[in-house]
């Protein structure tokens, strides 16, 4: 326990921004997990007067339909985190496996798969996401599917480059020389050695996924409008910019804080895991 | 100055004052030229004014076609001849004869004749032709259309019908060229927009802009004053308001109206506009699909009719600008409307809602003890999405859990027309004619052009037809009261009347001689509109 506290203290001293980011991420997780307890009202409850300015009763005011903005921002954390984490875990994991396996196999499998990656990455991400949402229909889970499609090729490309270095290393050659099966080499040697890159990809892409979800919801192609999505709340806020600026301000701050925290945290994870930068931690 | 000189000077000044044109009079003289900028709330996609019902189709084609009759641009309450110079009615009230203008030419130079009128109305009245506006209002009344000679057309009615003339004057009953119908098969393509109206169809860029240009051979010499009209396709309230604030559009006279907060925002941004509050003869409806579960069940429809809080929807979605629950608005339909005091005591309409919600919940529990999940559809135009969210919140209270499905405007119409929905959370229907019959023949009768819920109640059909045929005003009023009472008290209709919509509109002070029509569809030809410097 004391050791953990000491390590944490060291982290705070040497990576203060990362620690601040971690704190924001932790707060985000706590808010998302405890949303039903923390939110004073239901996120879809319309029983109040519309456009009420922030007050003691409604600290973030009410929106155009008389919903409590604070409750929606709190529930929005849950939706954003759910979309961010699930899409990133699925997308980056699928991409990482794809990249690692094709790098190991090499030849036509690698070349062919990289051309598929090229094709998908050639499309502007938001256009691709919009097209997918148009085809799939509006729902939170379809946003996740669209994000998985966006994230997978990027992860495949990045992890492949890491894996190519590992495949060329002497211990991989030794494993092949002693007759280890492909499955054993990939699962025991290749994938574990790609884990650092994988973790960095996961941490840095959660914020990207949250922003894409918010962007899709903002243009009306993401989560259904009644879901408490921060991006969707911005759309409603734009329509009442002069009448009720709090409708725009609070979800905007929530998105910025979440992305800021996740980026700081992700950067520090990268610093910690990158051997070239590891000296920084001492 | 002598007294006589002073008197002469005064006399001269008096003469100048009497004979010189006053500044206002000079200002009132129409000035030719200029382009009027306007907007459509969505992309019409299809342009067949006979076959379509969205306002945007009407807006896109309003200045292109003429009708036999139309509402007088100088006095929009008055019906006057358009392509018909005059008309007569037989003593039994069942035969109308229209005498057509001579020398009228189509935009492509072909001569106009009674043959075109017959071809148009034969198409509109065709048994298998879906004409949700003009056809829906005329089919119950008209038995046949006959060409007497090249300049005369006769309409034979099934019965003497008071709404016949207003229906013919509707902006949806436009006359198309027979040769164009033969060439293209329909009026959907921009190339088929060949009319006799004051403007020619110039350009249609999908999703962007529709342009008309002046028809130099218009049959009223000297008109139109404008060189053209440019309609931007602006989807979504923020885009529309931003365009208005930036001065990109000169007129906001059609659906969707601005809400109070938007009107206030515009007033702060522009001082060169006149902002006014008005009704646009439009009713906000919710549709339940009576042919699909769960709303093929009478109890489930009753539950929704009881649970919908019309007053909350008006207060929040329309920012108070609407008449909740009425099937006919007393401000528009006068005595034909059931008094609001009576309407507001009927279950579903009365306040407070607690009793009705408890009753509705019981009805839902009877058939779905654990509640029911449904899809709630809405076109993403106007503030329909906001309205839908309120509807979803209200239905959740009685155990109906809705998931919102949004449609692009034209795709929504296509889906609703095919019955591909469970609930339409919000659909405004504008009246084609300023007559109490309109709303029933649009939304409530079996053959109603916008009876999306596909409800068929023989008693509604019978009462609507009886009221339509009644020529005595008092008896007609009683018939409409009976019809409204029947629909409201039975409480299982698939077309739930939420409110008559009011809202805010604006006109740039440069736009002269524009008078809003009695319905949102009428008087949009801009034939007499001009722009001051």
Contacts between the chains, C-beta under 8 A, distances in Angstrom:
chain1	res1	chain2	res2	distance
A	44	B	389	7.5
A	44	B	392	7.3
A	44	B	393	5.6
A	44	B	396	7.2
A	45	B	393	7.0
A	46	B	312	7.5
A	46	B	316	7.1
A	46	B	389	7.4
A	46	B	390	5.7
A	46	B	393	4.3
A	46	B	394	7.9
A	50	B	315	8.0
A	50	B	316	5.3
A	50	B	319	8.0
A	51	B	261	7.4
A	64	B	316	7.2
A	64	B	386	6.2
A	65	B	316	5.5
A	65	B	317	7.7
A	65	B	386	6.1
A	65	B	389	5.9
A	65	B	390	5.7
A	65	B	393	7.7
A	66	B	316	5.9
A	137	B	405	7.0
A	138	B	404	7.5
A	138	B	405	7.0
A	138	B	406	6.2
A	139	B	403	7.6
A	220	B	380	6.2
A	220	B	385	7.8
A	220	B	406	7.1
A	224	B	403	6.7
A	224	B	404	4.4
A	224	B	405	7.9
A	224	B	406	7.6
A	225	B	385	4.9
A	225	B	388	7.6
A	225	B	389	6.1
A	225	B	404	6.1
A	225	B	406	7.2
A	226	B	388	7.6
A	226	B	389	4.5
A	226	B	392	5.6
A	226	B	393	7.8
A	226	B	404	5.4
A	236	B	386	7.7
A	238	B	238	5.2
A	239	B	237	5.4
A	239	B	238	5.2
A	239	B	241	7.9
A	240	B	261	6.3
A	242	B	261	7.8
A	242	B	264	7.9
A	242	B	265	5.1
A	242	B	268	7.3
A	243	B	261	4.4
A	243	B	264	7.5
A	243	B	265	7.2
